[in-house]
Amino acid sequence: MQALQNNNVPYADHGVEVLYRFANFDPFKRAQYFGRSLDLGQFERFRRVMHSPYYATLLDNSGWEMLSTLQVDEGSWCVRVRVHDTHRLEERTYSITMLQRLGGIYDGFWYTDRWVCENQDVRKLWAD
């Protein structure tokens, strides 16, 4: 969330790039990461979704608050976050699913498995 709050520091879309690197999806298959089956294998497609109206609120946001958390199992959490953006004068709520990697060089790292804006119209995601 901090990387997205300072999205363009130290360079343009750095926060989006950090989220992309910690997103848990197969780049060679269509993913339901944003709540709809999309080809997100190329960073540019992921970036386009992040700049769509439902996710642009995250970029350079003014603040956020955690509304609820639910531990699904030992290595999986679901979180609801409300994000405020005083520049765009909007507020959105997101449901985020996080998974912890086990084994390998990324053992113990947390990845986002799903990031969905509540009340979004999935037909208006700009990745295709």
N, C-alpha and C positions, 0 to 999 in steps of 0.2 A: 504494500500500500504506500509505503514511503517513496519507493521508486516512481510510482504512478503520480504521486502528489507533486513530485519534482521531475516530471516527465522529460523535460528538455535540458536537464542538467546531468552530465557535462556536455551532451550533444543532443540533437533532435531525436525524439522518440526513444531515448535511452530507457525510460521506464517501461515502455511497451516491449522493448527488446529483453529486459530482465524478466518480465512476465512470460514472454515467449520461451525463454530458456528454461523456465521452471514450470512450464505447462506439460502435463502428462498426457500426450497423445502421440500416436504413430504418424509420422509425417508422410508415410506412403499410403495411408488409408484415410477415408473420410471420417471426420470426428464429430461427435455431438457436444463438443466442449462448450459452445455457446448456446446449447439447447436446440440446435438444428444441425442436420448432417451437412458439413461443409468440408471442402478441401483446404486445409490449413497448413499444408506441408511447406509452402513458401512463406517467408516472413512477411512479404508484402501483402498477402491475403489476410494474414492475422492482423496486421497493422490497419488494414482497411476496416475490418470489423471494429477494432478499438476506436476508430475515428467516426463510426456510425453514431447516430443520435443517442442510442441506448447506452453506449459505452464511453462516449466522449466526456461524460460527467466525471469519469475517473481521472481523466488527464488533467493535471495541474489543479486538482480539487482543493477546496478550502479546508476540508477536514472530514473525518468519518467517525462513526461510533459503532461498536459491536452490539447488535441487538440480541443475539442468542447464539449459543454453541451447542452442539450435540456430538458426543463421541460415539461413532457408529461401531467401531471396534478398536483394537489396540493401535492400529496404524492408520486410522481414518477418522476425519472430523468433518462435520458440516457446520458452516458459519453463515449467519445473516448479518450483513453490514449495510448501514445507511451512509451514503456519501453525500456531502454538501458541496455545492459549487456556487459561490457567490458571484463569480464572473458571468456564468450563464444563467444565474438565478434559478437553479433547479436542484432537486434532491431526488436521488434514486436509491432503491434497495436492491442488493445483490445477494444471491445464494451461492456460496462457494463451497466446493467439496475439495478437501485436501487429503493426500495420501502420503505416507512416509515410505521411502524406498528402503528396502532391506537387501543387504549384500552388495558386493561390487564397490566401485570407487565412490558411488553416491550414497553409501549406506548411512541412514539416519537423516538424509535430506528430505524436506517436505516439498511436495509438488502440488500444484493445483490440477485437479482432475476435471473440474467443471466450474464454469463461471457464468451464471445466468442472471440477467436483469429481470426482476419481477415485473410482470405485466408487459413484457416486450412483445412486439409483433415480429415473429421470427422471419416473416417474409421481407422485412426491411433491413436485414443484415447484408452488408455490402462486400461479401467475399467472392461470390460467384462471378 
